Amino acid sequence: MVRPSHPILSNLGAAIRRLRRERGLSQEALADLAQIDRSYMSSIERGRRNLSVLNVARIASALSVPPGDQMLVSEPPVEQLRRVVVAVE
């Protein structure tokens, strides 16, 4: 049985996918630029991986965005926190 993805991981994955597509990159191309395996990149975009800070930095660099940039997040931080609280309750 596959566990549902955490909302923050799903949002991060969706933001990475959106930025990748905006830049016209395939998953394989982004994975190569970020020095990450393509299958791992796929699971990141699906919200199935809890990324390390190092991998977030690698992906941000490959996408030419600052690692802490809100471009990596598809909804406001306050809404993310609300979703976390609801998910935990």
N, CA, C and O of each residue as an XYZ file, in Angstrom:
356
protein
N       0.837     -1.182      0.000
C       0.000      0.000      0.000
C       0.884      1.249      0.000
O       1.837      1.337      0.775
N       0.574      2.201     -0.857
C       1.336      3.440     -0.955
C       0.711      4.469     -0.023
O      -0.489      4.734     -0.078
N       1.556      5.045      0.839
C       1.077      6.082      1.750
C       0.807      7.359      0.978
O       1.514      7.658      0.016
N      -0.214      8.127      1.386
C      -0.441      9.414      0.733
C       0.739     10.340      0.997
O       1.373     10.278      2.050
N       1.014     11.180      0.043
C       2.110     12.121      0.154
C       1.762     13.233      1.137
O       0.599     13.617      1.258
N       2.763     13.748      1.836
C       2.566     14.891      2.722
C       2.281     16.118      1.861
O       2.891     16.267      0.802
N       1.379     16.997      2.279
C       1.037     18.170      1.467
C       2.240     19.047      1.102
O       2.303     19.564     -0.013
N       3.171     19.217      2.000
C       4.337     20.052      1.692
C       5.176     19.401      0.595
O       5.651     20.085     -0.312
N       5.359     18.082      0.676
C       6.134     17.381     -0.357
C       5.408     17.412     -1.696
O       6.038     17.569     -2.742
N       4.081     17.261     -1.668
C       3.301     17.334     -2.907
C       3.418     18.716     -3.539
O       3.587     18.839     -4.752
N       3.327     19.756     -2.712
C       3.419     21.130     -3.222
C       4.809     21.417     -3.782
O       4.942     22.052     -4.828
N       5.832     20.954     -3.089
C       7.197     21.158     -3.566
C       7.400     20.430     -4.893
O       7.973     20.991     -5.827
N       6.938     19.196     -4.978
C       7.056     18.439     -6.216
C       6.332     19.105     -7.371
O       6.847     19.157     -8.488
N       5.131     19.618     -7.099
C       4.359     20.300     -8.141
C       5.066     21.568     -8.604
O       5.071     21.884     -9.794
N       5.662     22.291     -7.662
C       6.389     23.517     -8.021
C       7.618     23.197     -8.865
O       7.911     23.903     -9.830
N       8.333     22.144     -8.508
C       9.507     21.730     -9.282
C       9.079     21.320    -10.690
O       9.722     21.700    -11.669
N       8.006     20.553    -10.794
C       7.507     20.133    -12.107
C       7.126     21.349    -12.955
O       7.467     21.425    -14.136
N       6.408     22.306    -12.333
C       5.986     23.517    -13.053
C       7.193     24.289    -13.571
O       7.224     24.692    -14.734
N       8.188     24.494    -12.708
C       9.389     25.227    -13.120
C      10.153     24.472    -14.206
O      10.662     25.082    -15.146
N      10.233     23.158    -14.081
C      10.924     22.347    -15.089
C      10.248     22.491    -16.449
O      10.910     22.678    -17.470
N       8.930     22.401    -16.444
C       8.185     22.523    -17.704
C       8.293     23.921    -18.292
O       8.422     24.075    -19.507
N       8.242     24.950    -17.433
C       8.394     26.326    -17.909
C       9.732     26.529    -18.613
O       9.843     27.338    -19.533
N      10.736     25.793    -18.175
C      12.070     25.918    -18.755
C      12.296     24.948    -19.913
O      13.376     24.910    -20.503
N      11.266     24.165    -20.232
C      11.361     23.242    -21.355
C      12.295     22.074    -21.125
O      12.866     21.534    -22.072
N      12.454     21.679    -19.864
C      13.355     20.575    -19.521
C      12.575     19.282    -19.320
O      11.461     19.297    -18.795
N      13.153     18.183    -19.732
C      12.602     16.870    -19.401
C      13.039     16.530    -17.976
O      13.941     17.159    -17.423
N      12.383     15.526    -17.394
C      12.826     15.067    -16.077
C      14.266     14.600    -16.140
O      15.054     14.867    -15.232
N      14.605     13.910    -17.201
C      15.968     13.404    -17.347
C      16.984     14.544    -17.425
O      18.048     14.475    -16.810
N      16.651     15.591    -18.183
C      17.569     16.733    -18.304
C      17.749     17.432    -16.961
O      18.870     17.765    -16.577
N      16.646     17.655    -16.246
C      16.753     18.300    -14.933
C      17.547     17.425    -13.971
O      18.395     17.921    -13.229
N      17.274     16.131    -13.985
C      18.012     15.213    -13.113
C      19.507     15.258    -13.413
O      20.326     15.259    -12.494
N      19.861     15.294    -14.687
C      21.279     15.383    -15.063
C      21.897     16.681    -14.558
O      22.994     16.674    -13.999
N      21.195     17.791    -14.754
C      21.717     19.088    -14.298
C      21.883     19.129    -12.778
O      22.823     19.732    -12.259
N      20.955     18.478    -12.077
C      20.977     18.491    -10.606
C      21.806     17.344    -10.022
O      21.950     17.236     -8.804
N      22.345     16.496    -10.885
C      23.130     15.335    -10.453
C      22.307     14.417     -9.540
O      22.766     13.974     -8.487
N      21.070     14.150     -9.986
C      20.145     13.283     -9.261
C      19.635     12.237    -10.246
O      19.443     12.537    -11.424
N      19.418     11.029     -9.779
C      18.886      9.975    -10.638
C      17.496     10.358    -11.166
O      16.703     10.954    -10.437
N      17.200     10.022    -12.414
C      15.930     10.393    -13.030
C      14.734      9.794    -12.296
O      13.718     10.467    -12.127
N      14.838      8.552    -11.863
C      13.710      7.938    -11.156
C      13.473      8.624     -9.803
O      12.335      8.734     -9.346
N      14.555      9.080     -9.175
C      14.427      9.832     -7.917
C      13.745     11.167     -8.195
O      12.900     11.606     -7.415
N      14.110     11.820     -9.308
C      13.480     13.091     -9.684
C      11.980     12.893     -9.905
O      11.169     13.727     -9.505
N      11.627     11.792    -10.540
C      10.215     11.490    -10.760
C       9.464     11.376     -9.435
O       8.369     11.921     -9.286
N      10.051     10.673     -8.484
C       9.381     10.519     -7.194
C       9.335     11.832     -6.415
O       8.418     12.041     -5.621
N      10.304     12.716     -6.624
C      10.271     14.049     -6.012
C       9.072     14.817     -6.551
O       8.301     15.395     -5.786
N       8.920     14.820     -7.872
C       7.822     15.555     -8.500
C       6.459     15.003     -8.100
O       5.475     15.743     -8.094
N       6.387     13.729     -7.770
C       5.131     13.126     -7.320
C       4.909     13.313     -5.822
O       3.893     12.872     -5.284
N       5.864     13.970     -5.141
C       5.717     14.218     -3.713
C       5.976     13.007     -2.855
O       5.498     12.942     -1.723
N       6.718     12.049     -3.363
C       6.974     10.799     -2.643
C       8.306     10.783     -1.911
O       8.599      9.820     -1.203
N       9.121     11.823     -2.062
C      10.440     11.865     -1.418
C      10.553     13.076     -0.496
O      10.088     14.170     -0.818
N      11.174     12.857      0.644
C      11.497     13.930      1.568
C      12.930     14.352      1.254
O      13.886     13.700      1.674
N      13.066     15.435      0.520
C      14.372     15.857      0.008
C      15.296     16.366      1.103
O      14.860     16.952      2.093
N      16.574     16.124      0.895
C      17.580     16.731      1.765
C      17.785     18.180      1.309
O      17.422     18.546      0.191
N      18.359     18.975      2.169
C      18.662     20.362      1.829
C      19.621     20.406      0.637
O      19.502     21.273     -0.229
N      20.554     19.483      0.596
C      21.506     19.426     -0.510
C      20.784     19.206     -1.843
O      21.101     19.870     -2.830
N      19.820     18.284     -1.882
C      19.101     18.035     -3.124
C      18.200     19.207     -3.514
O      18.044     19.494     -4.700
N      17.610     19.882     -2.535
C      16.825     21.086     -2.842
C      17.745     22.125     -3.477
O      17.372     22.760     -4.463
N      18.935     22.301     -2.925
C      19.889     23.270     -3.472
C      20.319     22.880     -4.887
O      20.441     23.745     -5.755
N      20.545     21.605     -5.123
C      20.942     21.147     -6.458
C      19.837     21.401     -7.483
O      20.101     21.872     -8.589
N      18.607     21.088     -7.107
C      17.482     21.286     -8.020
C      17.262     22.777     -8.267
O      17.039     23.190     -9.405
N      17.323     23.584     -7.210
C      17.157     25.033     -7.359
C      18.224     25.600     -8.288
O      17.926     26.434     -9.144
N      19.451     25.155     -8.123
C      20.536     25.622     -8.989
C      20.277     25.218    -10.442
O      20.472     26.021    -11.354
N      19.842     23.987    -10.653
C      19.562     23.508    -12.008
C      18.412     24.284    -12.650
O      18.366     24.443    -13.870
N      17.480     24.766    -11.815
C      16.342     25.542    -12.314
C      16.616     27.049    -12.308
O      15.770     27.840    -12.725
N      17.796     27.437    -11.836
C      18.205     28.850    -11.751
C      17.289     29.679    -10.856
O      16.905     30.796    -11.204
N      16.943     29.114     -9.696
C      16.193     29.858     -8.681
C      16.913     29.706     -7.351
O      17.533     28.671     -7.110
N      16.850     30.711     -6.479
C      17.465     30.574     -5.159
C      16.784     29.446     -4.369
O      15.567     29.293     -4.464
N      17.530     28.662     -3.602
C      16.932     27.534     -2.868
C      15.794     27.922     -1.941
O      14.857     27.143     -1.764
N      15.850     29.094     -1.349
C      14.795     29.522     -0.440
C      13.695     30.307     -1.119
O      12.787     30.806     -0.456
N      13.764     30.421     -2.427
C      12.812     31.205     -3.190
C      11.407     30.622     -3.076
O      11.226     29.404     -3.105
N      10.431     31.488     -2.949
C       9.052     31.042     -2.884
C       8.587     30.417     -4.200
O       7.509     29.824     -4.253
N       9.393     30.543     -5.268
C       9.054     29.894     -6.532
C       9.041     28.378     -6.374
O       8.411     27.681     -7.170
N       9.720     27.865     -5.371
C       9.725     26.425     -5.138
C       8.502     25.964     -4.352
O       8.319     24.768     -4.125
N       7.678     26.905     -3.943
C       6.497     26.566     -3.168
C       5.278     27.074     -3.922
O       5.231     28.239     -4.315
N       4.301     26.213     -4.124
C       3.156     26.587     -4.938
C       1.997     27.183     -4.143
O       0.964     27.508     -4.729
N       2.135     27.333     -2.844
C       1.106     28.010     -2.070
C       1.774     28.760     -0.917
O       2.898     28.433     -0.536
N       1.089     29.766     -0.360
C       1.689     30.565      0.723
C       2.054     29.707      1.928
O       1.358     28.739      2.232
N       3.146     30.056      2.620
C       3.588     29.274      3.779
C       2.521     29.095      4.850
O       2.450     28.035      5.472
N       1.687     30.114      5.078
C       0.651     29.999      6.105
C      -0.318     28.884      5.741
O      -0.730     28.107      6.602
N      -0.684     28.804      4.460
C      -1.591     27.739      4.026
C      -0.927     26.369      4.166
O      -1.597     25.391      4.496
N       0.363     26.292      3.922
C       1.077     25.027      4.116
C       0.996     24.589      5.569
O       0.739     23.420      5.858
N       1.215     25.522      6.479
C       1.161     25.187      7.904
C      -0.228     24.711      8.296
O      -0.368     23.775      9.083
N      -1.257     25.354      7.751
C      -2.623     24.905      8.045
C      -2.823     23.468      7.585
O      -3.430     22.663      8.292
N      -2.308     23.146      6.391
C      -2.456     21.789      5.880
C      -1.704     20.786      6.752
O      -2.174     19.668      6.963
N      -0.541     21.182      7.257
C       0.231     20.296      8.123
C      -0.534     20.025      9.403
O      -0.614     18.882      9.852
N      -1.096     21.069      9.993
C      -1.851     20.903     11.228
C      -3.035     19.977     10.998
O      -3.300     19.091     11.811
N      -3.751     20.179      9.889
C      -4.900     19.326      9.574
C      -4.453     17.891      9.334
O      -5.114     16.952      9.777
N      -3.328     17.714      8.632
C      -2.831     16.367      8.337
C      -2.430     15.629      9.611
O      -2.596     14.414      9.710
N      -1.903     16.368     10.585
C      -1.446     15.756     11.835
C      -2.628     15.432     12.742
O      -2.604     14.435     13.465
N      -3.647     16.262     12.706
C      -4.814     16.050     13.574
C      -5.568     14.869     13.175
O      -6.580     14.544     13.796
